[in-house]
Amino acid sequence: MRKQDNRYIWILLVICILSLIIFLGNALFNTKGEPREAIVAVSMLKYGNWILPINNGVDIAYKPPFFHWCIAFFSLFQGYVSEFTSRLPSTLALIAMTLVGFKFYEKRSTPQIALIACLVAITSFEVHRAGTNCRVDMLLSALMVISLYQLYKWGEKGLRGVPVVAILCMSAAFLTKGPVGIVLPCLVTAVFLLISGYRFVKLLYAFALVALASCVIPACWYVAAYMQGGDTFMQLVYEENVLRFLGKMSYSSHENPAYYNVITVLSGYLPYTLLVVMSLFVLKYKKPEGTLKSWWNRLVDYIKSMDDTRLFSLLSIVIIFIFYCIPKSKRSVYLLPIYPFIAYFLAEYIIYLAKKHSRIIRSFGYTLSGIYIALLALFVAVRAGIVPETIFSGKHAAENIAQMRALETAGIGITDIIIILLPVIAALLFWKSRKSDSIRQVYSMLGIVIAVFMSLDGFFQPIVLNTKSDKPVAMKLNSIVGDGTVYSYRPQSAAGDPMRSFTINFYMNDRVVPFEAAMPKSGYMLSGNDDIEAFKETYPDYSVTEVVDFKHKSCDDKKMLHLYRIYDTSRNKR
C-alpha cells in the first residue's frame, strides 16, 4: 500500500508541474488585478521597505504583505519581478493544497477517490485560473484549507497538543488577507466538533487559544505597519476588514446579490458542471412522498449517518458559502476554499457514474474532444485566412480583430504543434480506453481536461491575451522619457475608487505617479480617452501638448491611451 500511495502522489506532483508551472510566465499582464499586486513586490525590492511599501507614488497596499513577500522572495533570485515570479506563489500554494489534500483524503477514503478529487479540483476553471494568477486569493485559500485539514486532525487527537502547522498557516492567512484567514478555519472545525459531541465550553476555550496564538505573528506586522502608516494605515485596515463585510466601504467593491455565489460556483466548476448536468438525464427519480417535515427528518438522519470526513467536507462547503453570502462584496474567488471539498463529493459521484452509467463518462469525454476539435478547426481556418475580419462589429470589433490577427500570424514551432495536439492525443487515448475498467475511463477523461488546459495555457491564451496588455505602451514610453517619471491623470471612477496605471507602472518599474500627488512644473503625462478635457478645466494654468496617441485601449480601465507634454505656466507669472 505504501508503494502505491507514493506512486499516486508523485503522479499528482508531475501533473501539477506540467499543467500549472511550465507555462506560468507565457502571458503578459493583461488586467489591472495582477500588476496591482506585483507592483507592491517591485517597490519592496526597489526601495527596501518590506513592512509598508509605497507604490504608484502614493499608495500603500490594500492587503497585508505575505503574498507580496513571497513574490519578492522568489524574485530575489533573478533580481527583478516578472510575470512568472509574480504568479509562482499562487501556483505553489495550489500545489501544496493539492498534495496535502490528497494525503488527507487518501488516509480517510481511498487513493482513487483522493487522486480523482485532486485532479478535478485543479482542473476546474476557477481553481486553475486562480492558481495561475498573481492574486492573493489562491494563497489565502490554500492556507485556509490546509488549516482546516490540520485542525480536523487535531480534533481526531482529542484536541491534545498544539496544532502548530494550523497556527502557522492561519497566521500566514491573516497576513495574506486579514482575520478571515483565522475565523473561517476555526469556525468550521468548531462546528464540526460540536456536532461530533464535544462540549461547547471546551471548544470555545481551545479554539480561542488557537486563534490568539495565530494572531501573534500578524500582530507584530500590524504594530510595525502602524508605526509607519499611522492613522491612514488603521483607516485602511478598518475599511478592508470591517466596512467591507458590512457593505459600508467608501467606494463600491464587487457588490452582488446572494445568488451570485451560486452562479459563480456552477460556472467555476466547469467543465464538470456539464458532466453533472448530462448525468441528470440518466438518473432514476422517485415520486416525492411524505411531508416537508419527514423530508427534513430524512435529511437530518442522512447527515447524522455520514462518516466524519464527509460531514466535515460538507460543513466546510456550507459554512464558508453562507459566510460569503453575508457581505455585499462578492467575488467568485472568495469561494475558492470550498472547491477542494466539493471535489471530494464530485470524485465519489464520478466513480459512481463510471460504474453505473459509464456511457455518461464516455459522452462527456467525446463532448470535450468535439469542442476542442472544433476550436482547432477554427484555428486552422484563421491561419488559412478563411475567416473574414468583417464578422466582427460593435465596440469590441478592433480588439477581436487584433486577437484574430495575432492567432493568424503567430510563429509556430515543433513544441507549439505538440502542445496544440495534446488534447487530440488525449482524446485518442480516451477512445481507446472505452472498453477498459471504469477507473481507467475516468483517468482518461481527466486526461482530456488536463490536456485542454495545457494547450490553452501553453499556446492559445498567451497569444490572445497579450494583445490586450499595456506592455508595448510601457516600452514605447520608456523610449520617450528614458529614466524619468511619467505622471498619470485618471479621474476617480464611478465606483469611487482611485484609478491607477497599474500595468504600465509595473512594466516601467514603478515610475508612474498620479499627477495630483506631484503637481509637477512640467513633464510627460499619461491620460485616457477625453480625460484631458477634464484636466484642462481643473488645471487651467497648465499648457498641454499631445505627444503620442497610442491607439491602444488600456487593460486597466479600457480607455484609449494618450501621452501629453504638460507645463505649469503660472509659475512663470509669479
N, C-alpha and C positions, 0 to 999 in steps of 0.2 A: 504493500500500500504506500509506503513512504517513497519508494522509487517512482511510482505512478504519480503521486502528488507533486514531486519535484518536476516531473516532465510537464505536467499541466501548467505550473506557474512559469516555467521557462518559455513554454509556447506562448503564454499570455504576455510575457515581457517582450518577446520578439515582435509579436503583433502590435503591441503598443508603440514600440520604437519605429517600426515600419510605417504605421498608419498615422502617427502623431508627430514624430520628431523630424524625420528626414526632409519634409517639405515646409518646415515651420517658417523659414525666412524667405520663401519664394514671393509672397505677396507684399507689396509696399503698403504702408498705412494709407487707408482709403476712407476712413471715418474719423470723426473727431475724438471718439472714445479712447482708442488705443494710444495715439500720441499724447493725449491729455495725461495719461498715467506715465508713459515713458519719459515725458519731459521732466517729471519730478526726479527720476533717477539721473537724468542728464545734469540737472542742477546740483544734485548731490556730488557727483564726480567733478563737476566744473568748479564749484565753489567750496566744497569740503564741508558743507553743513548737512549732517545726516539726521539731525533732530527735527528741524522745521525749515526746510529749504524753501527759498523763494524762486518761483519760476514765472515765465511770461512777464517778467519785470516787477510784478506786484502781488502775485498770488501765492498763498500757501495752500498745500494740498487739502482737498475736502475730506480725505480719508487718512487714517493712521498709516505709518510708514512701512509696515513689514513687507508688503508686496513690493514697494519701491526699493527697499533694502535688498531684496532678492534680485531684482533686476540689476541694481548697481553692482552687487557682488559678482554675478555672472559676467557682467560687462567689464569688470576689472581685468580679466584675463586677456582681453583683446584691446583694452584701452579706450573703448567707446561703446555707447549704447546703440544697438542695432535692432532691426525688427526681430531677428532670431532670439537675441538675449532678452528682449522685452517680453516675448511670448513664452520663453522657456519656463519661468516659474509656474505658469498656469498648466503647462503640459506635464511637468514633473509632478505637480500636485495631483493631476488627474491619474497619472500612472501609479503614484503612491496610494491613492484612494482605491484604485482598481485592484492592486496586488493585496492590500490589506483586506479589502472586501472579499477577495477570493479565499484567503485563508480563513476569514470569519465564517463564511457560508459553507466552505468545504468541510470544516470540522463539524458543522451543525446540520448539514443535509447530505449532499453527495458531491463529488468532484465535478460531475457532469453539469448539475444544476448550477454550481458556483461558477464554472467556466462560462456557461451559456449566459448567465446573468451578467457577468462582467463584460462579455463581448456585446451583449445587447445594449448595455449602458453606454459604452464608449462609442458605439456606432449609432446612437440616437442623435438626431440633428442638434438638439440644444446642447447636450453634453460635449459632442465633438466640436461644435463651434466655440463654446466657452473654453474648452481645453486647448484651443489653438489661437486664442486671442490674448492681447495684452490688456486684461481687465482683472479687477480684484476678485470677481465673483467665484471663479473656479477654485482659487486658492482658499478663499473663505469656506466654500462648500466642502472641499476635501478635508480641511482641518476640523470642521464640524462633524462630518460623517465619521472620520477616524475617532474623534472624541466619543461619539455615540457607541461605536464598536467597543472602545476601551471601557467606557462606563458600564456597558452591558456585562462585560467580563468581570468587572469589579462587583457587580450585583451577583454574578454566579458564585463569587467567593464569599458571599455574605457580607459585603462592604468592609471586609477586613483588609488592612494595609492601606497604602496610599496609591491612588491611580495616577502615578507620576506622568505617564505618557498622555493621558487625557488632560491633565492640568496644563502641561506644556503646549498641547495642541490648542486648548481653549485660550491660553494666554496669547498664542500667536494669532488665533482667530480674532480676539479682541483687538490686537494690534493691526489687523487687516481691515476691519470694517466696524469696530465698535462692540458694545456689550452684547449684541445679539449672538455673537460667537460663543458666549458662555451661557446665556439664558436658554437657548433652544436645546442644546445637548442635555443640560441639567433637567429641564422641564420634561422632555420626552422620557428620559430614563427614570425620573422620579415617578411619573405617572405609571409607567410600566411596572415598576417595582411595587407601587401602591396596589395596583390591580393584582399583582402576584402574591400579596399577603403581608407585605412589610408594614410596620406601624408608621403612621404619618409623622409622629414626633421624631422618630429615629431618622426617617428620610430627610425631614426638614433640617435636622442638626447636621447630618452627614453631608448633604449637598450644599448647605450654607458654608461649611468649612471648605469644601472643594471649590466653590465659586469664589470665596475670598482668596484662597491660595492662587487661583487663576488670575486674580486682579493685581497681584504683587508686581509682576514684571511690567504689565501695561502702565501701572501707576507711576513707575519710575520714568517712563517716557512722557506721560502727561504732565508730570511736575517739571521735567526739563523743557518741554514744549511751552508750558505756561510761562516759564521764566524768560523765554524768548519772545513769545507772541502776546502775552498778557491778556487783556480783556477781549481783544479781537479774536484770539485763538479760542477762548472759552465760549464766545458767542457762536463761533462756527461749530464747536462741539455740541452745544445746546441745540442748534438748528438741525444738524445732521442726525442726531440721535433721539431727540425728544420731539421737536416740531415736525420732523419728517414723519414720525409714527402717528402724531396727532393730526397730520394734514394741515398744519398751520405755518408752513415754510414761507419765507419772504418771496419766493418765486415758485412757479408751478413746476412740479417734477414728476413726470410719468404718472399722472393721475388717471386711474382707470377703475371701472366698476368691478365688483367681485367676480362676475362670470368671466372676466378677462383671464383669470388664473386657470379656469377650466380649459379655455380655448388654447392658451399657451402650452399647457401640458399635452394636450392632444396633438397640437402641431409640433411641439418639441420632441415628441416620441416618434415622429416619422423616421423611417418608413414602417415601423412596427404598428403604428396606429392603423395603417392599411391592412396589415395582416389580421389584426383583431376584427376589423370591420368585415373582411372577407369570411372569417370564421363564423360570424353570426348567422350566416345563411345555411350552415350545416348542423348547427347545434339543435338538439331536441328540446322543445319547450313544453312545459306543463301548464295547464289552465290554473290561474291563481285560485287558491282555496283558503277559506278561513277569514278571520277579521284582521284589521290592521294591528290589533294587539297581539294576535297569535303570530303574525309575521315578525313583529318586533321581538317577541319571546324566542322565536326560532333563530333570529339573527344574534340575539344575546347568547343563546346556548351555543351557537356555532363559534362565536368569538371565544367563549369560555373554553371550548374544546380545542382551540388552536394550541399547537406547541409554542413554547416560549419564543423561538426565533421568528416564527411567522407573526405572532402577536406583536412582538417588538417592532418588526418591519412595518406592520400595518399602523401601529401607533405613530411611528416616525413620519409616515406619509400624512396621516390625518391631522396630527397636531401642528406640524410645520406648515401644511397647506392652509389650515384655518388661521394660524398666526399671521400669515402673509396676506390673508384676505381682509384683515382689520384696517391697516393703514390705507390712506388714499393712494399713496405712491406704490405702484405695482409695476414690476418688470418681470419678464419671463425668466431671467437668470436668478431672481430671488428664490425660485423654487428648485434650483439645482440640487439641494441636499436630499430631495425626495426621490430623485431619479435612480440611484442605486437600489433603493428599497422597492420601487416599482419594478425594476429589472428582475428582482428575485421572483416576484409573482409572475412576471411575464415569462421567465425561464421555465417555471413549472407549467404554465399554460402551453408554451411552445412544445415542450416534451409531450404533454397530453395530446396535443393536436397531431404531432408526428406519429404517435402510437395508435390513436383512434381515428384520425381524419388526415391521413398523410397527403391526400390529394390537395388539401389547403396549403401545406408547406410547398408542394410542387407548383401549385398555381401561383403562389406568392413569388417563388423563385423565378418562374417563367415571366411573370409580370415585370419584376425588376429588370430582368435581362432584356425584355422587349423595350422597356422605357430607355435603357441605356443604348441599345442598338439604334433606336430612333434618334437619340441625341447624336450618336456617332454618324448616322446617315446625314443629319442636318449639318454637322460639322464638315463632312466631305462636300456637301453641296455648297457651303460657304467658301471652302477652299477652292472649289472649281469656278466660283464666280456666278453660280446659278441663281443665288438669292439676290434679288434687286434691292437696292437701298430705299427704293420708293415704298416698300412695305411699311416703313416707319413713318409715323406722323405724330403731331402733338408736341407738347413741351419737352418730352424726353427723346425726341427723334435724334437730335445731334449726339446725345450720349449713347443711344443704342447703335447708331451708325459707327461711332468710334469703336465700340466694343466689337462689332462685326468685322470692321477693318482690321482690328488687332488680331482676331482669330484667323482672318484670311491671309495675313502677311507674316504671321509668327514663324520663326525658323523652327524646324522640326528635325531632331537628330534621332539616332537609334534608341537612346534612352527614352525620349519622348514617345516614340512609337510603342515601346514596351509598356510604358505607363498607360497610354491610351487603350491598349488592347488587353490590359489586365482584367477588366470586367468580362470581356468576351471569353478569355481563357477560363475565368471562374464559372461563367455560365455553361461552358462545355463540360467542365468537371461536375457541375451540378446535374446536368442532363445525364452524365454517365453514372451518377450515383442514385438515379431514380428508383432502382430496384434493390438498393442497399438497405441496411437496417435503419431504423428511424433516427437514431442519434447521428449517424453519418450524414443523413439527408439534412438534418438541422445544421451541422457544421458546414456543409457545402452551401446551404442557403446563406449562412452568415458570411461565408467567404465572398459571395457576390456583393454583399453590402460593404464589406471591408474594401474590396477592390474598387467599387464605385467611389468611395470616399478618397482612396488613394489617387485615382485618376483625376477626380475633381481638384483635389489639393495640389497634386503634382503638376498638372498641366492647364486645365481649363480655367479654374478660378483665378490664378495669378494673372493670366493674360487679360481676362475680362476686367478684373478689379483694378489692375494697375492703370487702366485708362482713366480711372476716377481720381487717382492720387494727385496731391498737390506738390509732390516732389519735383517734377520738372519746373514748376514755377519757382520753387525754392532755389534750384540750381541756377536758373536764369537771374534771380535776384542776387545770388552770390557773385555772379559775374559783373553785375552792375554796381553793387555797393561795396564789394570787397569784404573787408573785415568789419565794416561799420554796422551801426544799428539801423534797423528798419522799424518805423513806427506804424502802428495799426489803428485805424479808426473803424470800429464796429459798434454801431448804436445798440443799446440794450435790446434783447429780443422781446417778443410779445409776451413770453412766459415770465419775463422779469429777470432772467439770469444774464450776467455779462458774457458777451461773446469774445472769444479769443481766436487767433490764428494758430491753433494747436499744431496742425500738421506742418505748416511752413516753419513754424518756430522750432519744431523738432529737427527738421532737416537743415535748419540754419544754426543749430547748436545753441538754442535759447538766446537769440539776438533780436527777437521781435518784441517790442514794448508798446503797450497801449498809449496812444497819443495823450490822453488825458492825464496819465501818470507822469509824463515827461515834460509836456508843453515846450518842445524844443524851439530854438530860434529858427532852425532850418533843418532840412533833411529829406529823406525819402519816406513816403507814407503809403501804406497798402490799404485799399478800401474795396468794397464790393458794390456791384450794381450802381444805383444812383445815390448811394450814401454820401457821396462827395458833395451833393447839393445841400444836404443837411449840415455837413461840416462847414460849408461856406456861410450858411445862415447863422450857425452857432459861433463860429470864429471868423468874423468878417475882416479882421486885421491880417489874416494870412492870405498871401498870394498862392495860387495853386496852378501848377502846370502838369498836364498829363505826360508821363514818360513812356509807359507801355500799357497797351490793352492786351492782357494775356490771352483773351478769348478762351478762358478756361473757367469752368464752374467749380468753385471750391468744394471739396468734400466735407468741409467743416459746417458751412451754413448754406450751401447751394447757391451762392451768389457769384456773379461773374467778376473776376478779379482785375483790378487796375492799380498801377503804380503811379504815384504823383510825386512831384518835387514841390515842397512847401517852404514858405519863408515868412517870418513874422515881420511885417512892415512897420508895426507900431514901435518897435524897438529903435528904429531909425529916427522916430519923431521925438523920443524922449531925450 
